[in-house]
Amino acid sequence: MAVIELTQHNFDETIANNEIIMLDFWAPWCGPCLQFAPTFEQASEQIDEVVFAKVNTEDEQILASRFAIRSIPTLMIFRQGVGIFSHSGTLSVADIKDLITKAKDIDMDAVRKKLAEEK
């Protein structure tokens, strides 16, 4: 599956309408981001049932601020509309596959219950 670009206009809808989303917050001036881009693309081609998306922090500063992005690249996983993982830095395709497997195994009812208790 191709990597999609997320903006303020399609972010919430994309998060709400997909089971699992792997996000890459990046910027065009960021060397590590540019080096990681082919790895992210490769992972998107190898992992089914997951939407891979990028957020350009230069163009989408409101989204970057919303998620308190302080360093890039920052990778996040959303499942059923809930952010369940965040990591600053790059990962290998194998690590991304492992994280996606773990994300699929999470009991989302328990996550939602815990979030409700924290409110």
mmCIF file of the C-alpha atoms, coordinates in Angstrom:
data_MODEL
# 
_entry.id   MODEL 
# 
loop_
_atom_site.group_PDB 
_atom_site.id 
_atom_site.type_symbol 
_atom_site.label_atom_id 
_atom_site.label_alt_id 
_atom_site.label_comp_id 
_atom_site.label_asym_id 
_atom_site.label_entity_id 
_atom_site.label_seq_id 
_atom_site.pdbx_PDB_ins_code 
_atom_site.Cartn_x 
_atom_site.Cartn_y 
_atom_site.Cartn_z 
_atom_site.occupancy 
_atom_site.B_iso_or_equiv 
_atom_site.pdbx_formal_charge 
_atom_site.auth_seq_id 
_atom_site.auth_comp_id 
_atom_site.auth_asym_id 
_atom_site.auth_atom_id 
_atom_site.pdbx_PDB_model_num 
ATOM 1   C CA . MET A 1 1   ? 0.000   0.000  0.000  1.00 0.00 ? 1   MET A CA 1 
ATOM 2   C CA . ALA A 1 2   ? 1.273   3.470  -0.817 1.00 0.00 ? 2   ALA A CA 1 
ATOM 3   C CA . VAL A 1 3   ? 2.150   5.940  1.922  1.00 0.00 ? 3   VAL A CA 1 
ATOM 4   C CA . ILE A 1 4   ? -0.409  8.750  2.164  1.00 0.00 ? 4   ILE A CA 1 
ATOM 5   C CA . GLU A 1 5   ? 0.092   12.369 3.205  1.00 0.00 ? 5   GLU A CA 1 
ATOM 6   C CA . LEU A 1 6   ? -1.994  13.563 6.143  1.00 0.00 ? 6   LEU A CA 1 
ATOM 7   C CA . THR A 1 7   ? -2.997  17.181 6.657  1.00 0.00 ? 7   THR A CA 1 
ATOM 8   C CA . GLN A 1 8   ? -5.304  18.998 9.048  1.00 0.00 ? 8   GLN A CA 1 
ATOM 9   C CA . HIS A 1 9   ? -8.069  18.371 6.527  1.00 0.00 ? 9   HIS A CA 1 
ATOM 10  C CA . ASN A 1 10  ? -7.860  14.566 6.351  1.00 0.00 ? 10  ASN A CA 1 
ATOM 11  C CA . PHE A 1 11  ? -6.124  13.616 9.616  1.00 0.00 ? 11  PHE A CA 1 
ATOM 12  C CA . ASP A 1 12  ? -9.066  13.014 11.956 1.00 0.00 ? 12  ASP A CA 1 
ATOM 13  C CA . GLU A 1 13  ? -11.117 11.232 9.307  1.00 0.00 ? 13  GLU A CA 1 
ATOM 14  C CA . THR A 1 14  ? -8.206  8.949  8.411  1.00 0.00 ? 14  THR A CA 1 
ATOM 15  C CA . ILE A 1 15  ? -7.536  8.104  12.068 1.00 0.00 ? 15  ILE A CA 1 
ATOM 16  C CA . ALA A 1 16  ? -11.233 7.436  12.739 1.00 0.00 ? 16  ALA A CA 1 
ATOM 17  C CA . ASN A 1 17  ? -11.857 5.295  9.652  1.00 0.00 ? 17  ASN A CA 1 
ATOM 18  C CA . ASN A 1 18  ? -8.908  2.901  9.788  1.00 0.00 ? 18  ASN A CA 1 
ATOM 19  C CA . GLU A 1 19  ? -8.127  0.123  12.251 1.00 0.00 ? 19  GLU A CA 1 
ATOM 20  C CA . ILE A 1 20  ? -4.361  0.718  12.483 1.00 0.00 ? 20  ILE A CA 1 
ATOM 21  C CA . ILE A 1 21  ? -2.325  3.666  11.236 1.00 0.00 ? 21  ILE A CA 1 
ATOM 22  C CA . MET A 1 22  ? 1.453   4.036  11.336 1.00 0.00 ? 22  MET A CA 1 
ATOM 23  C CA . LEU A 1 23  ? 2.449   7.719  11.234 1.00 0.00 ? 23  LEU A CA 1 
ATOM 24  C CA . ASP A 1 24  ? 5.763   9.312  10.376 1.00 0.00 ? 24  ASP A CA 1 
ATOM 25  C CA . PHE A 1 25  ? 6.124   12.952 11.465 1.00 0.00 ? 25  PHE A CA 1 
ATOM 26  C CA . TRP A 1 26  ? 8.954   14.334 9.327  1.00 0.00 ? 26  TRP A CA 1 
ATOM 27  C CA . ALA A 1 27  ? 10.328  17.463 7.645  1.00 0.00 ? 27  ALA A CA 1 
ATOM 28  C CA . PRO A 1 28  ? 11.984  17.964 4.248  1.00 0.00 ? 28  PRO A CA 1 
ATOM 29  C CA . TRP A 1 29  ? 15.111  19.521 5.814  1.00 0.00 ? 29  TRP A CA 1 
ATOM 30  C CA . CYS A 1 30  ? 15.650  16.587 8.233  1.00 0.00 ? 30  CYS A CA 1 
ATOM 31  C CA . GLY A 1 31  ? 18.474  14.290 7.120  1.00 0.00 ? 31  GLY A CA 1 
ATOM 32  C CA . PRO A 1 32  ? 17.437  11.300 9.283  1.00 0.00 ? 32  PRO A CA 1 
ATOM 33  C CA . CYS A 1 33  ? 13.846  11.732 8.030  1.00 0.00 ? 33  CYS A CA 1 
ATOM 34  C CA . LEU A 1 34  ? 14.976  11.569 4.410  1.00 0.00 ? 34  LEU A CA 1 
ATOM 35  C CA . GLN A 1 35  ? 17.179  8.538  5.124  1.00 0.00 ? 35  GLN A CA 1 
ATOM 36  C CA . PHE A 1 36  ? 14.270  6.773  6.854  1.00 0.00 ? 36  PHE A CA 1 
ATOM 37  C CA . ALA A 1 37  ? 11.720  7.474  4.077  1.00 0.00 ? 37  ALA A CA 1 
ATOM 38  C CA . PRO A 1 38  ? 12.658  4.428  1.920  1.00 0.00 ? 38  PRO A CA 1 
ATOM 39  C CA . THR A 1 39  ? 12.440  2.156  4.976  1.00 0.00 ? 39  THR A CA 1 
ATOM 40  C CA . PHE A 1 40  ? 8.978   3.494  5.817  1.00 0.00 ? 40  PHE A CA 1 
ATOM 41  C CA . GLU A 1 41  ? 7.900   3.018  2.193  1.00 0.00 ? 41  GLU A CA 1 
ATOM 42  C CA . GLN A 1 42  ? 9.284   -0.533 2.180  1.00 0.00 ? 42  GLN A CA 1 
ATOM 43  C CA . ALA A 1 43  ? 7.395   -1.366 5.382  1.00 0.00 ? 43  ALA A CA 1 
ATOM 44  C CA . SER A 1 44  ? 4.182   0.006  3.848  1.00 0.00 ? 44  SER A CA 1 
ATOM 45  C CA . GLU A 1 45  ? 4.594   -2.385 0.915  1.00 0.00 ? 45  GLU A CA 1 
ATOM 46  C CA . GLN A 1 46  ? 5.235   -5.408 3.149  1.00 0.00 ? 46  GLN A CA 1 
ATOM 47  C CA . ILE A 1 47  ? 2.611   -4.944 5.862  1.00 0.00 ? 47  ILE A CA 1 
ATOM 48  C CA . ASP A 1 48  ? -1.047  -5.414 4.979  1.00 0.00 ? 48  ASP A CA 1 
ATOM 49  C CA . GLU A 1 49  ? -4.078  -4.087 6.846  1.00 0.00 ? 49  GLU A CA 1 
ATOM 50  C CA . VAL A 1 50  ? -2.194  -1.016 8.084  1.00 0.00 ? 50  VAL A CA 1 
ATOM 51  C CA . VAL A 1 51  ? -2.375  2.514  6.698  1.00 0.00 ? 51  VAL A CA 1 
ATOM 52  C CA . PHE A 1 52  ? 1.053   4.153  6.486  1.00 0.00 ? 52  PHE A CA 1 
ATOM 53  C CA . ALA A 1 53  ? 0.930   7.936  6.520  1.00 0.00 ? 53  ALA A CA 1 
ATOM 54  C CA . LYS A 1 54  ? 3.301   10.888 6.740  1.00 0.00 ? 54  LYS A CA 1 
ATOM 55  C CA . VAL A 1 55  ? 2.820   14.306 8.292  1.00 0.00 ? 55  VAL A CA 1 
ATOM 56  C CA . ASN A 1 56  ? 5.123   17.051 7.035  1.00 0.00 ? 56  ASN A CA 1 
ATOM 57  C CA . THR A 1 57  ? 5.751   19.058 10.217 1.00 0.00 ? 57  THR A CA 1 
ATOM 58  C CA . GLU A 1 58  ? 6.783   22.132 8.213  1.00 0.00 ? 58  GLU A CA 1 
ATOM 59  C CA . ASP A 1 59  ? 3.466   22.293 6.376  1.00 0.00 ? 59  ASP A CA 1 
ATOM 60  C CA . GLU A 1 60  ? 1.341   20.922 9.232  1.00 0.00 ? 60  GLU A CA 1 
ATOM 61  C CA . GLN A 1 61  ? 2.623   22.813 12.266 1.00 0.00 ? 61  GLN A CA 1 
ATOM 62  C CA . ILE A 1 62  ? -0.768  22.641 13.996 1.00 0.00 ? 62  ILE A CA 1 
ATOM 63  C CA . LEU A 1 63  ? -0.735  18.820 13.825 1.00 0.00 ? 63  LEU A CA 1 
ATOM 64  C CA . ALA A 1 64  ? 2.872   18.735 15.020 1.00 0.00 ? 64  ALA A CA 1 
ATOM 65  C CA . SER A 1 65  ? 1.909   20.956 17.944 1.00 0.00 ? 65  SER A CA 1 
ATOM 66  C CA . ARG A 1 66  ? -1.218  18.903 18.692 1.00 0.00 ? 66  ARG A CA 1 
ATOM 67  C CA . PHE A 1 67  ? 0.961   15.827 19.225 1.00 0.00 ? 67  PHE A CA 1 
ATOM 68  C CA . ALA A 1 68  ? 3.831   17.710 20.907 1.00 0.00 ? 68  ALA A CA 1 
ATOM 69  C CA . ILE A 1 69  ? 6.341   16.667 18.271 1.00 0.00 ? 69  ILE A CA 1 
ATOM 70  C CA . ARG A 1 70  ? 9.696   17.878 19.571 1.00 0.00 ? 70  ARG A CA 1 
ATOM 71  C CA . SER A 1 71  ? 12.072  15.793 17.460 1.00 0.00 ? 71  SER A CA 1 
ATOM 72  C CA . ILE A 1 72  ? 11.788  14.162 14.079 1.00 0.00 ? 72  ILE A CA 1 
ATOM 73  C CA . PRO A 1 73  ? 11.313  11.677 12.772 1.00 0.00 ? 73  PRO A CA 1 
ATOM 74  C CA . THR A 1 74  ? 8.668   10.685 15.297 1.00 0.00 ? 74  THR A CA 1 
ATOM 75  C CA . LEU A 1 75  ? 6.686   7.530  14.639 1.00 0.00 ? 75  LEU A CA 1 
ATOM 76  C CA . MET A 1 76  ? 3.245   6.922  16.102 1.00 0.00 ? 76  MET A CA 1 
ATOM 77  C CA . ILE A 1 77  ? 0.732   4.092  15.908 1.00 0.00 ? 77  ILE A CA 1 
ATOM 78  C CA . PHE A 1 78  ? -3.000  4.673  16.237 1.00 0.00 ? 78  PHE A CA 1 
ATOM 79  C CA . ARG A 1 79  ? -5.416  1.788  16.673 1.00 0.00 ? 79  ARG A CA 1 
ATOM 80  C CA . GLN A 1 80  ? -9.175  2.283  16.631 1.00 0.00 ? 80  GLN A CA 1 
ATOM 81  C CA . GLY A 1 81  ? -8.603  6.035  16.892 1.00 0.00 ? 81  GLY A CA 1 
ATOM 82  C CA . VAL A 1 82  ? -6.367  5.809  19.971 1.00 0.00 ? 82  VAL A CA 1 
ATOM 83  C CA . GLY A 1 83  ? -2.656  6.635  20.019 1.00 0.00 ? 83  GLY A CA 1 
ATOM 84  C CA . ILE A 1 84  ? -0.926  3.547  21.426 1.00 0.00 ? 84  ILE A CA 1 
ATOM 85  C CA . PHE A 1 85  ? 2.739   4.079  20.507 1.00 0.00 ? 85  PHE A CA 1 
ATOM 86  C CA . SER A 1 86  ? 5.179   6.940  19.999 1.00 0.00 ? 86  SER A CA 1 
ATOM 87  C CA . HIS A 1 87  ? 8.908   6.790  19.252 1.00 0.00 ? 87  HIS A CA 1 
ATOM 88  C CA . SER A 1 88  ? 11.393  9.491  18.310 1.00 0.00 ? 88  SER A CA 1 
ATOM 89  C CA . GLY A 1 89  ? 13.910  8.212  15.798 1.00 0.00 ? 89  GLY A CA 1 
ATOM 90  C CA . THR A 1 90  ? 13.981  5.629  13.061 1.00 0.00 ? 90  THR A CA 1 
ATOM 91  C CA . LEU A 1 91  ? 13.192  1.921  13.113 1.00 0.00 ? 91  LEU A CA 1 
ATOM 92  C CA . SER A 1 92  ? 14.005  -0.987 10.834 1.00 0.00 ? 92  SER A CA 1 
ATOM 93  C CA . VAL A 1 93  ? 11.336  -2.726 8.765  1.00 0.00 ? 93  VAL A CA 1 
ATOM 94  C CA . ALA A 1 94  ? 11.621  -5.727 11.131 1.00 0.00 ? 94  ALA A CA 1 
ATOM 95  C CA . ASP A 1 95  ? 11.033  -3.472 14.147 1.00 0.00 ? 95  ASP A CA 1 
ATOM 96  C CA . ILE A 1 96  ? 8.016   -1.877 12.467 1.00 0.00 ? 96  ILE A CA 1 
ATOM 97  C CA . LYS A 1 97  ? 6.594   -5.335 11.689 1.00 0.00 ? 97  LYS A CA 1 
ATOM 98  C CA . ASP A 1 98  ? 7.108   -6.352 15.323 1.00 0.00 ? 98  ASP A CA 1 
ATOM 99  C CA . LEU A 1 99  ? 5.374   -3.217 16.597 1.00 0.00 ? 99  LEU A CA 1 
ATOM 100 C CA . ILE A 1 100 ? 2.419   -3.730 14.270 1.00 0.00 ? 100 ILE A CA 1 
ATOM 101 C CA . THR A 1 101 ? 2.065   -7.326 15.489 1.00 0.00 ? 101 THR A CA 1 
ATOM 102 C CA . LYS A 1 102 ? 2.075   -6.093 19.089 1.00 0.00 ? 102 LYS A CA 1 
ATOM 103 C CA . ALA A 1 103 ? -0.416  -3.332 18.238 1.00 0.00 ? 103 ALA A CA 1 
ATOM 104 C CA . LYS A 1 104 ? -2.790  -5.918 16.778 1.00 0.00 ? 104 LYS A CA 1 
ATOM 105 C CA . ASP A 1 105 ? -2.581  -7.948 20.002 1.00 0.00 ? 105 ASP A CA 1 
ATOM 106 C CA . ILE A 1 106 ? -3.478  -5.088 22.352 1.00 0.00 ? 106 ILE A CA 1 
ATOM 107 C CA . ASP A 1 107 ? -6.832  -5.384 24.137 1.00 0.00 ? 107 ASP A CA 1 
ATOM 108 C CA . MET A 1 108 ? -8.397  -2.091 23.053 1.00 0.00 ? 108 MET A CA 1 
ATOM 109 C CA . ASP A 1 109 ? -11.318 -2.470 25.483 1.00 0.00 ? 109 ASP A CA 1 
ATOM 110 C CA . ALA A 1 110 ? -8.787  -2.461 28.324 1.00 0.00 ? 110 ALA A CA 1 
ATOM 111 C CA . VAL A 1 111 ? -7.040  0.578  26.811 1.00 0.00 ? 111 VAL A CA 1 
ATOM 112 C CA . ARG A 1 112 ? -10.310 2.520  26.523 1.00 0.00 ? 112 ARG A CA 1 
ATOM 113 C CA . LYS A 1 113 ? -11.245 1.525  30.101 1.00 0.00 ? 113 LYS A CA 1 
ATOM 114 C CA . LYS A 1 114 ? -7.891  2.775  31.401 1.00 0.00 ? 114 LYS A CA 1 
ATOM 115 C CA . LEU A 1 115 ? -8.241  6.048  29.475 1.00 0.00 ? 115 LEU A CA 1 
ATOM 116 C CA . ALA A 1 116 ? -11.743 6.548  30.913 1.00 0.00 ? 116 ALA A CA 1 
ATOM 117 C CA . GLU A 1 117 ? -10.413 5.954  34.438 1.00 0.00 ? 117 GLU A CA 1 
ATOM 118 C CA . GLU A 1 118 ? -7.660  8.531  33.918 1.00 0.00 ? 118 GLU A CA 1 
ATOM 119 C CA . LYS A 1 119 ? -10.231 11.203 33.049 1.00 0.00 ? 119 LYS A CA 1 
# 
